[in-house]
Amino acid sequence: METIALAESLGFSLPSPLYLLGAVLFGLIGLAAFRLGRRHSVPRLKWLGFVLMFYPYAVAQTWALYLVGAALCLCFWLWRP
């Protein structure tokens, strides 16, 4: 407990369970898009999959994670082979 209090006093905080769920969910969808793009030789899908896997590291708010993830998943749905 002391370590968590020290981290919070330094400005670090743990993400919410909903954020972690979204990060895992969009990461798995990104992995599927990356593999599909690689299998069908579609560079646009490979890059979309890459972005879906790694954008949670750049987004801090849960609502933004789901908003960006939904938009990227829509692109994946529209660009699928």
Biopython code that builds the backbone (N, CA, C, O; Angstrom):
import numpy as np
from Bio.PDB.StructureBuilder import StructureBuilder

atoms = [
    (1, "MET", "N", (0.817, -1.197, 0.000)),
    (1, "MET", "CA", (0.000, 0.000, 0.000)),
    (1, "MET", "C", (0.856, 1.255, 0.000)),
    (1, "MET", "O", (0.489, 2.263, -0.603)),
    (2, "GLU", "N", (1.979, 1.196, 0.665)),
    (2, "GLU", "CA", (2.844, 2.360, 0.763)),
    (2, "GLU", "C", (3.408, 2.735, -0.613)),
    (2, "GLU", "O", (3.575, 3.916, -0.918)),
    (3, "THR", "N", (3.697, 1.733, -1.431)),
    (3, "THR", "CA", (4.230, 1.983, -2.763)),
    (3, "THR", "C", (3.200, 2.676, -3.650)),
    (3, "THR", "O", (3.543, 3.581, -4.412)),
    (4, "ILE", "N", (1.943, 2.256, -3.552)),
    (4, "ILE", "CA", (0.871, 2.875, -4.344)),
    (4, "ILE", "C", (0.676, 4.325, -3.921)),
    (4, "ILE", "O", (0.490, 5.197, -4.770)),
    (5, "ALA", "N", (0.717, 4.590, -2.628)),
    (5, "ALA", "CA", (0.568, 5.964, -2.145)),
    (5, "ALA", "C", (1.728, 6.830, -2.617)),
    (5, "ALA", "O", (1.529, 7.991, -2.975)),
    (6, "LEU", "N", (2.926, 6.281, -2.622)),
    (6, "LEU", "CA", (4.090, 7.021, -3.110)),
    (6, "LEU", "C", (3.956, 7.326, -4.600)),
    (6, "LEU", "O", (4.255, 8.438, -5.034)),
    (7, "ALA", "N", (3.511, 6.346, -5.384)),
    (7, "ALA", "CA", (3.329, 6.553, -6.816)),
    (7, "ALA", "C", (2.259, 7.608, -7.086)),
    (7, "ALA", "O", (2.425, 8.443, -7.975)),
    (8, "GLU", "N", (1.169, 7.576, -6.331)),
    (8, "GLU", "CA", (0.111, 8.573, -6.512)),
    (8, "GLU", "C", (0.581, 9.963, -6.106)),
    (8, "GLU", "O", (0.164, 10.952, -6.709)),
    (9, "SER", "N", (1.429, 10.055, -5.109)),
    (9, "SER", "CA", (1.945, 11.365, -4.719)),
    (9, "SER", "C", (2.888, 11.939, -5.771)),
    (9, "SER", "O", (3.077, 13.153, -5.843)),
    (10, "LEU", "N", (3.484, 11.062, -6.593)),
    (10, "LEU", "CA", (4.357, 11.508, -7.677)),
    (10, "LEU", "C", (3.588, 11.817, -8.961)),
    (10, "LEU", "O", (4.177, 12.256, -9.948)),
    (11, "GLY", "N", (2.263, 11.588, -8.947)),
    (11, "GLY", "CA", (1.438, 11.900, -10.106)),
    (11, "GLY", "C", (1.077, 10.697, -10.957)),
    (11, "GLY", "O", (0.441, 10.852, -12.000)),
    (12, "PHE", "N", (1.464, 9.512, -10.543)),
    (12, "PHE", "CA", (1.119, 8.309, -11.285)),
    (12, "PHE", "C", (-0.175, 7.736, -10.734)),
    (12, "PHE", "O", (-0.430, 7.797, -9.531)),
    (13, "SER", "N", (-0.990, 7.179, -11.623)),
    (13, "SER", "CA", (-2.213, 6.524, -11.162)),
    (13, "SER", "C", (-2.452, 5.274, -11.997)),
    (13, "SER", "O", (-2.023, 5.193, -13.148)),
    (14, "LEU", "N", (-3.126, 4.320, -11.419)),
    (14, "LEU", "CA", (-3.450, 3.094, -12.123)),
    (14, "LEU", "C", (-4.657, 3.323, -13.016)),
    (14, "LEU", "O", (-5.574, 4.048, -12.629)),
    (15, "PRO", "N", (-4.681, 2.725, -14.198)),
    (15, "PRO", "CA", (-5.847, 2.880, -15.063)),
    (15, "PRO", "C", (-7.039, 2.110, -14.498)),
    (15, "PRO", "O", (-6.877, 1.157, -13.736)),
    (16, "SER", "N", (-8.226, 2.539, -14.885)),
    (16, "SER", "CA", (-9.439, 1.870, -14.420)),
    (16, "SER", "C", (-9.573, 0.509, -15.105)),
    (16, "SER", "O", (-8.981, 0.284, -16.161)),
    (17, "PRO", "N", (-10.341, -0.388, -14.513)),
    (17, "PRO", "CA", (-10.554, -1.694, -15.158)),
    (17, "PRO", "C", (-11.214, -1.569, -16.532)),
    (17, "PRO", "O", (-10.935, -2.368, -17.425)),
    (18, "LEU", "N", (-12.080, -0.581, -16.706)),
    (18, "LEU", "CA", (-12.718, -0.369, -17.998)),
    (18, "LEU", "C", (-11.698, 0.047, -19.055)),
    (18, "LEU", "O", (-11.802, -0.355, -20.214)),
    (19, "TYR", "N", (-10.716, 0.849, -18.658)),
    (19, "TYR", "CA", (-9.639, 1.253, -19.572)),
    (19, "TYR", "C", (-8.806, 0.031, -19.963)),
    (19, "TYR", "O", (-8.478, -0.146, -21.137)),
    (20, "LEU", "N", (-8.464, -0.804, -18.995)),
    (20, "LEU", "CA", (-7.664, -1.995, -19.279)),
    (20, "LEU", "C", (-8.413, -2.947, -20.204)),
    (20, "LEU", "O", (-7.817, -3.535, -21.106)),
    (21, "LEU", "N", (-9.713, -3.100, -19.985)),
    (21, "LEU", "CA", (-10.531, -3.946, -20.845)),
    (21, "LEU", "C", (-10.530, -3.416, -22.277)),
    (21, "LEU", "O", (-10.384, -4.186, -23.226)),
    (22, "GLY", "N", (-10.691, -2.107, -22.433)),
    (22, "GLY", "CA", (-10.679, -1.511, -23.764)),
    (22, "GLY", "C", (-9.332, -1.662, -24.445)),
    (22, "GLY", "O", (-9.270, -1.954, -25.639)),
    (23, "ALA", "N", (-8.251, -1.468, -23.700)),
    (23, "ALA", "CA", (-6.916, -1.599, -24.275)),
    (23, "ALA", "C", (-6.672, -3.024, -24.770)),
    (23, "ALA", "O", (-6.108, -3.216, -25.848)),
    (24, "VAL", "N", (-7.087, -4.010, -24.004)),
    (24, "VAL", "CA", (-6.920, -5.404, -24.422)),
    (24, "VAL", "C", (-7.812, -5.712, -25.617)),
    (24, "VAL", "O", (-7.371, -6.351, -26.572)),
    (25, "LEU", "N", (-9.064, -5.263, -25.572)),
    (25, "LEU", "CA", (-10.006, -5.523, -26.656)),
    (25, "LEU", "C", (-9.522, -4.923, -27.974)),
    (25, "LEU", "O", (-9.499, -5.610, -28.995)),
    (26, "PHE", "N", (-9.138, -3.655, -27.959)),
    (26, "PHE", "CA", (-8.687, -3.019, -29.192)),
    (26, "PHE", "C", (-7.328, -3.562, -29.633)),
    (26, "PHE", "O", (-7.030, -3.574, -30.827)),
    (27, "GLY", "N", (-6.516, -4.002, -28.704)),
    (27, "GLY", "CA", (-5.257, -4.636, -29.066)),
    (27, "GLY", "C", (-5.465, -5.949, -29.806)),
    (27, "GLY", "O", (-4.757, -6.246, -30.768)),
    (28, "LEU", "N", (-6.442, -6.739, -29.352)),
    (28, "LEU", "CA", (-6.746, -7.997, -30.034)),
    (28, "LEU", "C", (-7.344, -7.762, -31.417)),
    (28, "LEU", "O", (-7.020, -8.475, -32.367)),
    (29, "ILE", "N", (-8.213, -6.765, -31.529)),
    (29, "ILE", "CA", (-8.772, -6.420, -32.836)),
    (29, "ILE", "C", (-7.650, -5.934, -33.757)),
    (29, "ILE", "O", (-7.633, -6.253, -34.946)),
    (30, "GLY", "N", (-6.719, -5.163, -33.201)),
    (30, "GLY", "CA", (-5.582, -4.700, -33.985)),
    (30, "GLY", "C", (-4.699, -5.842, -34.457)),
    (30, "GLY", "O", (-4.205, -5.828, -35.584)),
    (31, "LEU", "N", (-4.504, -6.819, -33.603)),
    (31, "LEU", "CA", (-3.719, -7.990, -33.995)),
    (31, "LEU", "C", (-4.395, -8.725, -35.141)),
    (31, "LEU", "O", (-3.729, -9.162, -36.080)),
    (32, "ALA", "N", (-5.714, -8.863, -35.069)),
    (32, "ALA", "CA", (-6.459, -9.519, -36.147)),
    (32, "ALA", "C", (-6.345, -8.724, -37.448)),
    (32, "ALA", "O", (-6.156, -9.305, -38.516)),
    (33, "ALA", "N", (-6.458, -7.401, -37.361)),
    (33, "ALA", "CA", (-6.341, -6.562, -38.558)),
    (33, "ALA", "C", (-4.934, -6.647, -39.144)),
    (33, "ALA", "O", (-4.772, -6.719, -40.362)),
    (34, "PHE", "N", (-3.928, -6.640, -38.293)),
    (34, "PHE", "CA", (-2.545, -6.729, -38.763)),
    (34, "PHE", "C", (-2.301, -8.053, -39.483)),
    (34, "PHE", "O", (-1.706, -8.079, -40.561)),
    (35, "ARG", "N", (-2.758, -9.137, -38.893)),
    (35, "ARG", "CA", (-2.553, -10.450, -39.505)),
    (35, "ARG", "C", (-3.325, -10.594, -40.805)),
    (35, "ARG", "O", (-2.828, -11.188, -41.761)),
    (36, "LEU", "N", (-4.545, -10.052, -40.847)),
    (36, "LEU", "CA", (-5.342, -10.100, -42.063)),
    (36, "LEU", "C", (-4.691, -9.270, -43.168)),
    (36, "LEU", "O", (-4.640, -9.689, -44.325)),
    (37, "GLY", "N", (-4.200, -8.102, -42.803)),
    (37, "GLY", "CA", (-3.520, -7.263, -43.783)),
    (37, "GLY", "C", (-2.245, -7.892, -44.308)),
    (37, "GLY", "O", (-1.917, -7.757, -45.486)),
    (38, "ARG", "N", (-1.532, -8.575, -43.438)),
    (38, "ARG", "CA", (-0.301, -9.244, -43.870)),
    (38, "ARG", "C", (-0.623, -10.444, -44.762)),
    (38, "ARG", "O", (0.067, -10.690, -45.750)),
    (39, "ARG", "N", (-1.667, -11.183, -44.411)),
    (39, "ARG", "CA", (-2.030, -12.365, -45.185)),
    (39, "ARG", "C", (-2.506, -11.994, -46.596)),
    (39, "ARG", "O", (-2.185, -12.680, -47.566)),
    (40, "HIS", "N", (-3.278, -10.899, -46.697)),
    (40, "HIS", "CA", (-3.817, -10.486, -47.995)),
    (40, "HIS", "C", (-2.973, -9.412, -48.680)),
    (40, "HIS", "O", (-3.372, -8.893, -49.723)),
    (41, "SER", "N", (-1.834, -9.075, -48.123)),
    (41, "SER", "CA", (-0.926, -8.048, -48.666)),
    (41, "SER", "C", (-1.627, -6.710, -48.882)),
    (41, "SER", "O", (-1.563, -6.115, -49.958)),
    (42, "VAL", "N", (-2.297, -6.257, -47.823)),
    (42, "VAL", "CA", (-2.979, -4.956, -47.845)),
    (42, "VAL", "C", (-2.286, -4.067, -46.810)),
    (42, "VAL", "O", (-2.562, -4.179, -45.616)),
    (43, "PRO", "N", (-1.380, -3.177, -47.264)),
    (43, "PRO", "CA", (-0.617, -2.358, -46.316)),
    (43, "PRO", "C", (-1.497, -1.468, -45.440)),
    (43, "PRO", "O", (-1.159, -1.211, -44.285)),
    (44, "ARG", "N", (-2.612, -1.001, -45.974)),
    (44, "ARG", "CA", (-3.508, -0.141, -45.195)),
    (44, "ARG", "C", (-4.034, -0.879, -43.953)),
    (44, "ARG", "O", (-4.118, -0.294, -42.873)),
    (45, "LEU", "N", (-4.384, -2.151, -44.108)),
    (45, "LEU", "CA", (-4.858, -2.931, -42.967)),
    (45, "LEU", "C", (-3.732, -3.246, -41.986)),
    (45, "LEU", "O", (-3.952, -3.281, -40.775)),
    (46, "LYS", "N", (-2.527, -3.475, -42.508)),
    (46, "LYS", "CA", (-1.391, -3.720, -41.610)),
    (46, "LYS", "C", (-1.135, -2.510, -40.722)),
    (46, "LYS", "O", (-0.928, -2.650, -39.517)),
    (47, "TRP", "N", (-1.149, -1.317, -41.324)),
    (47, "TRP", "CA", (-0.908, -0.104, -40.538)),
    (47, "TRP", "C", (-2.063, 0.174, -39.587)),
    (47, "TRP", "O", (-1.846, 0.629, -38.464)),
    (48, "LEU", "N", (-3.267, -0.089, -40.017)),
    (48, "LEU", "CA", (-4.419, 0.102, -39.135)),
    (48, "LEU", "C", (-4.324, -0.837, -37.931)),
    (48, "LEU", "O", (-4.603, -0.433, -36.802)),
    (49, "GLY", "N", (-3.936, -2.070, -38.172)),
    (49, "GLY", "CA", (-3.750, -3.021, -37.082)),
    (49, "GLY", "C", (-2.653, -2.582, -36.132)),
    (49, "GLY", "O", (-2.790, -2.706, -34.914)),
    (50, "PHE", "N", (-1.572, -2.072, -36.684)),
    (50, "PHE", "CA", (-0.476, -1.568, -35.858)),
    (50, "PHE", "C", (-0.952, -0.417, -34.971)),
    (50, "PHE", "O", (-0.644, -0.373, -33.779)),
    (51, "VAL", "N", (-1.699, 0.506, -35.558)),
    (51, "VAL", "CA", (-2.211, 1.648, -34.788)),
    (51, "VAL", "C", (-3.188, 1.181, -33.715)),
    (51, "VAL", "O", (-3.147, 1.676, -32.589)),
    (52, "LEU", "N", (-4.064, 0.238, -34.046)),
    (52, "LEU", "CA", (-5.016, -0.272, -33.053)),
    (52, "LEU", "C", (-4.306, -0.953, -31.885)),
    (52, "LEU", "O", (-4.768, -0.871, -30.746)),
    (53, "MET", "N", (-3.204, -1.614, -32.156)),
    (53, "MET", "CA", (-2.492, -2.301, -31.078)),
    (53, "MET", "C", (-1.773, -1.339, -30.141)),
    (53, "MET", "O", (-1.664, -1.605, -28.944)),
    (54, "PHE", "N", (-1.278, -0.213, -30.679)),
    (54, "PHE", "CA", (-0.405, 0.627, -29.872)),
    (54, "PHE", "C", (-0.949, 2.001, -29.500)),
    (54, "PHE", "O", (-0.292, 2.714, -28.742)),
    (55, "TYR", "N", (-2.117, 2.409, -29.996)),
    (55, "TYR", "CA", (-2.610, 3.731, -29.632)),
    (55, "TYR", "C", (-3.019, 3.850, -28.159)),
    (55, "TYR", "O", (-2.993, 4.966, -27.640)),
    (56, "PRO", "N", (-3.396, 2.776, -27.450)),
    (56, "PRO", "CA", (-3.728, 2.959, -26.032)),
    (56, "PRO", "C", (-2.570, 3.519, -25.197)),
    (56, "PRO", "O", (-2.803, 4.073, -24.122)),
    (57, "TYR", "N", (-1.341, 3.383, -25.668)),
    (57, "TYR", "CA", (-0.211, 3.951, -24.943)),
    (57, "TYR", "C", (-0.186, 5.473, -25.036)),
    (57, "TYR", "O", (0.450, 6.129, -24.210)),
    (58, "ALA", "N", (-0.866, 6.045, -26.027)),
    (58, "ALA", "CA", (-0.859, 7.491, -26.227)),
    (58, "ALA", "C", (-2.120, 8.176, -25.724)),
    (58, "ALA", "O", (-2.155, 9.403, -25.632)),
    (59, "VAL", "N", (-3.156, 7.410, -25.397)),
    (59, "VAL", "CA", (-4.439, 7.970, -24.966)),
    (59, "VAL", "C", (-4.600, 7.703, -23.475)),
    (59, "VAL", "O", (-4.454, 6.568, -23.020)),
    (60, "ALA", "N", (-4.900, 8.749, -22.724)),
    (60, "ALA", "CA", (-4.964, 8.605, -21.266)),
    (60, "ALA", "C", (-6.392, 8.477, -20.729)),
    (60, "ALA", "O", (-6.602, 7.822, -19.708)),
    (61, "GLN", "N", (-7.362, 9.080, -21.385)),
    (61, "GLN", "CA", (-8.732, 9.054, -20.879)),
    (61, "GLN", "C", (-9.484, 7.848, -21.442)),
    (61, "GLN", "O", (-9.283, 7.456, -22.592)),
    (62, "THR", "N", (-10.347, 7.273, -20.619)),
    (62, "THR", "CA", (-11.101, 6.095, -21.026)),
    (62, "THR", "C", (-12.067, 6.428, -22.151)),
    (62, "THR", "O", (-12.189, 5.660, -23.105)),
    (63, "TRP", "N", (-12.757, 7.564, -22.057)),
    (63, "TRP", "CA", (-13.715, 7.926, -23.106)),
    (63, "TRP", "C", (-13.012, 8.124, -24.443)),
    (63, "TRP", "O", (-13.562, 7.766, -25.484)),
    (64, "ALA", "N", (-11.813, 8.686, -24.434)),
    (64, "ALA", "CA", (-11.063, 8.890, -25.675)),
    (64, "ALA", "C", (-10.577, 7.553, -26.235)),
    (64, "ALA", "O", (-10.541, 7.368, -27.452)),
    (65, "LEU", "N", (-10.206, 6.630, -25.364)),
    (65, "LEU", "CA", (-9.779, 5.303, -25.796)),
    (65, "LEU", "C", (-10.886, 4.630, -26.585)),
    (65, "LEU", "O", (-10.640, 4.079, -27.658)),
    (66, "TYR", "N", (-12.112, 4.672, -26.059)),
    (66, "TYR", "CA", (-13.231, 4.022, -26.727)),
    (66, "TYR", "C", (-13.660, 4.781, -27.978)),
    (66, "TYR", "O", (-14.066, 4.158, -28.960)),
    (67, "LEU", "N", (-13.583, 6.090, -27.968)),
    (67, "LEU", "CA", (-13.957, 6.878, -29.142)),
    (67, "LEU", "C", (-12.999, 6.618, -30.305)),
    (67, "LEU", "O", (-13.440, 6.347, -31.422)),
    (68, "VAL", "N", (-11.713, 6.700, -30.052)),
    (68, "VAL", "CA", (-10.714, 6.450, -31.096)),
    (68, "VAL", "C", (-10.763, 4.993, -31.537)),
    (68, "VAL", "O", (-10.669, 4.701, -32.730)),
    (69, "GLY", "N", (-10.907, 4.085, -30.588)),
    (69, "GLY", "CA", (-10.981, 2.665, -30.924)),
    (69, "GLY", "C", (-12.182, 2.332, -31.784)),
    (69, "GLY", "O", (-12.074, 1.533, -32.715)),
    (70, "ALA", "N", (-13.326, 2.931, -31.489)),
    (70, "ALA", "CA", (-14.516, 2.692, -32.304)),
    (70, "ALA", "C", (-14.326, 3.227, -33.717)),
    (70, "ALA", "O", (-14.735, 2.584, -34.683)),
    (71, "ALA", "N", (-13.709, 4.399, -33.844)),
    (71, "ALA", "CA", (-13.457, 4.967, -35.171)),
    (71, "ALA", "C", (-12.488, 4.086, -35.965)),
    (71, "ALA", "O", (-12.695, 3.857, -37.157)),
    (72, "LEU", "N", (-11.450, 3.598, -35.320)),
    (72, "LEU", "CA", (-10.493, 2.733, -36.013)),
    (72, "LEU", "C", (-11.112, 1.388, -36.381)),
    (72, "LEU", "O", (-10.805, 0.833, -37.436)),
    (73, "CYS", "N", (-11.979, 0.861, -35.523)),
    (73, "CYS", "CA", (-12.669, -0.394, -35.838)),
    (73, "CYS", "C", (-13.636, -0.203, -37.007)),
    (73, "CYS", "O", (-13.816, -1.113, -37.817)),
    (74, "LEU", "N", (-14.254, 0.969, -37.097)),
    (74, "LEU", "CA", (-15.121, 1.261, -38.235)),
    (74, "LEU", "C", (-14.300, 1.268, -39.528)),
    (74, "LEU", "O", (-14.739, 0.744, -40.551)),
    (75, "CYS", "N", (-13.112, 1.862, -39.472)),
    (75, "CYS", "CA", (-12.227, 1.841, -40.644)),
    (75, "CYS", "C", (-11.843, 0.403, -41.010)),
    (75, "CYS", "O", (-11.794, 0.050, -42.188)),
    (76, "PHE", "N", (-11.580, -0.401, -40.017)),
    (76, "PHE", "CA", (-11.250, -1.808, -40.267)),
    (76, "PHE", "C", (-12.423, -2.513, -40.934)),
    (76, "PHE", "O", (-12.224, -3.297, -41.862)),
    (77, "TRP", "N", (-13.626, -2.248, -40.481)),
    (77, "TRP", "CA", (-14.816, -2.867, -41.058)),
    (77, "TRP", "C", (-15.008, -2.425, -42.514)),
    (77, "TRP", "O", (-15.377, -3.237, -43.362)),
    (78, "LEU", "N", (-14.767, -1.174, -42.800)),
    (78, "LEU", "CA", (-14.964, -0.657, -44.153)),
    (78, "LEU", "C", (-13.857, -1.087, -45.110)),
    (78, "LEU", "O", (-14.116, -1.246, -46.303)),
    (79, "TRP", "N", (-12.629, -1.280, -44.621)),
    (79, "TRP", "CA", (-11.492, -1.590, -45.483)),
    (79, "TRP", "C", (-11.162, -3.069, -45.552)),
    (79, "TRP", "O", (-10.170, -3.438, -46.180)),
    (80, "ARG", "N", (-11.945, -3.919, -44.938)),
    (80, "ARG", "CA", (-11.610, -5.340, -44.941)),
    (80, "ARG", "C", (-11.668, -5.884, -46.370)),
    (80, "ARG", "O", (-12.447, -5.394, -47.187)),
    (81, "PRO", "N", (-10.847, -6.893, -46.676)),
    (81, "PRO", "CA", (-10.826, -7.439, -48.048)),
    (81, "PRO", "C", (-12.040, -8.306, -48.332)),
    (81, "PRO", "O", (-12.174, -8.838, -49.434)),
]
sb = StructureBuilder()
sb.init_structure("model")
sb.init_model(0)
sb.init_chain("A")
sb.init_seg("    ")
for serial, (resi, resn, name, xyz) in enumerate(atoms, 1):
    if name == "N":
        sb.init_residue(resn, " ", resi, " ")
    sb.init_atom(name, np.array(xyz, "f"), 0.0, 1.0, " ", f" {name:<3s}", serial, name[0])
structure = sb.get_structure()
